[in-house]
Structures are given as C-alpha cells and as structure tokens.
Amino acid sequence: MANLETVLRAQRDPELREQVASGLRQGRSGMAYEVTGTPEAELPEETVRTLGSVQLALLGGLMMQHITDPESAPTAEEVLAGIRALAARLPDEA
C-alpha cells in the first residue's frame, strides 16, 4: 500500500516523481533479468521496455488485486492460464 500511496503523492511532488520514475526504470530492467536471466547491463533496451514493462505491469496489477480482495485474487495457475489465453489471441503483427 505504501507503494501506491507514494505513486499518488509523487504526482504532486516533482522530486519524488523523478525518484519513483527512476525506480520504475530499474524495476523494468530487473523484471527483464528475472525472465531472461541476462544480466541487466547486457539487456537490450527493447527487452527492458517490452518484456520488463509487461512484467512490471502484471506485478502491479496482481499486487492491487491481492491487497484489495485477497480471497478472490487469481492464483498463479490462473494468471498463467490468462497469459496463455491472451497470447493465443494476439495478432502475428501489431
């Protein structure tokens, strides 16, 4: 919850906003590393901005669901099934 409160406060505090933005950039890189196993310093920027961003978005959304309604938040298996279902419906090219 502190994370969400900080993001909201950062919208009114430019210095805090830059700190949060820096943390998000690091988070995207860390998430891309966790998925690929490639050291962060060696990750292509495209991987950080695509894979890392999606991972960070999933984490944030799942965190909100678990904080707000833990009894009906999705299980790991349900999240994986949802990702697979989404991937199956993606066009070959955007």
C-alpha positions as CSV (number, residue, x, y, z in Angstrom):
1,M,0.0,0.0,0.0
2,A,2.9,2.3,0.7
3,N,4.0,1.9,-2.9
4,L,0.6,3.1,-4.2
5,E,0.5,6.0,-1.8
6,T,4.0,7.0,-2.9
7,V,2.9,7.0,-6.6
8,L,-0.1,9.2,-5.8
9,R,2.0,11.6,-3.7
10,A,4.6,11.7,-6.4
11,Q,2.1,13.3,-8.8
12,R,2.2,16.5,-6.7
13,D,6.0,16.4,-5.9
14,P,8.3,16.6,-8.9
15,E,11.4,15.4,-6.9
16,L,9.6,12.4,-5.6
17,R,8.1,11.7,-9.0
18,E,11.6,11.5,-10.5
19,Q,12.7,9.1,-7.8
20,V,9.6,6.9,-8.5
21,A,10.3,7.1,-12.2
22,S,13.9,6.0,-11.6
23,G,12.6,3.1,-9.5
24,L,10.3,2.1,-12.3
25,R,13.1,2.1,-14.8
26,Q,15.2,-0.1,-12.5
27,G,12.1,-2.3,-11.9
28,R,11.6,-2.9,-15.7
29,S,15.3,-3.9,-16.0
30,G,15.1,-6.2,-13.0
31,M,11.9,-7.8,-14.3
32,A,13.5,-8.4,-17.7
33,Y,16.5,-10.0,-16.0
34,E,14.3,-12.3,-13.9
35,V,12.6,-13.6,-17.0
36,T,15.6,-13.9,-19.3
37,G,18.5,-14.5,-16.9
38,T,20.5,-12.0,-18.9
39,P,22.5,-9.6,-16.7
40,E,20.8,-6.2,-16.6
41,A,23.9,-4.5,-18.1
42,E,23.6,-6.7,-21.1
43,L,19.9,-6.5,-21.7
44,P,18.8,-4.7,-24.9
45,E,16.7,-1.6,-24.2
46,E,13.9,-3.1,-26.3
47,T,13.8,-6.1,-24.0
48,V,13.7,-3.9,-20.9
49,R,10.9,-1.7,-22.4
50,T,8.8,-4.6,-23.7
51,L,9.2,-7.7,-21.5
52,G,10.3,-5.7,-18.4
53,S,7.3,-3.3,-18.8
54,V,4.8,-6.0,-19.2
55,Q,6.2,-8.0,-16.2
56,L,6.1,-4.8,-14.0
57,A,2.5,-4.1,-15.1
58,L,1.4,-7.6,-14.3
59,L,3.1,-7.4,-10.9
60,G,1.4,-4.1,-10.1
61,G,-2.0,-5.2,-11.1
62,L,-1.8,-8.5,-9.3
63,M,-0.5,-6.7,-6.2
64,M,-3.5,-4.4,-6.2
65,Q,-5.9,-7.4,-6.5
66,H,-4.2,-9.2,-3.6
67,I,-4.2,-6.1,-1.4
68,T,-7.8,-5.2,-2.2
69,D,-9.5,-8.6,-2.4
70,P,-7.2,-11.4,-1.4
71,E,-9.9,-14.0,-1.3
72,S,-10.8,-13.8,-5.0
73,A,-7.4,-12.7,-6.4
74,P,-6.1,-15.1,-9.1
75,T,-3.8,-17.9,-8.3
76,A,-0.5,-18.4,-10.1
77,E,-2.1,-21.1,-12.2
78,E,-5.0,-18.7,-13.2
79,V,-2.5,-16.0,-14.1
80,L,-0.6,-18.3,-16.3
81,A,-3.8,-19.6,-17.9
82,G,-4.8,-16.0,-18.6
83,I,-1.4,-15.1,-20.1
84,R,-1.6,-18.2,-22.4
85,A,-5.2,-17.3,-23.4
86,L,-4.1,-13.7,-24.2
87,A,-1.1,-14.8,-26.2
88,A,-3.2,-17.2,-28.2
89,R,-5.4,-14.2,-29.3
90,L,-2.6,-11.9,-30.3
91,P,-2.1,-11.0,-33.9
92,D,1.1,-12.0,-35.5
93,E,2.0,-8.4,-36.1
94,A,0.8,-5.2,-34.5
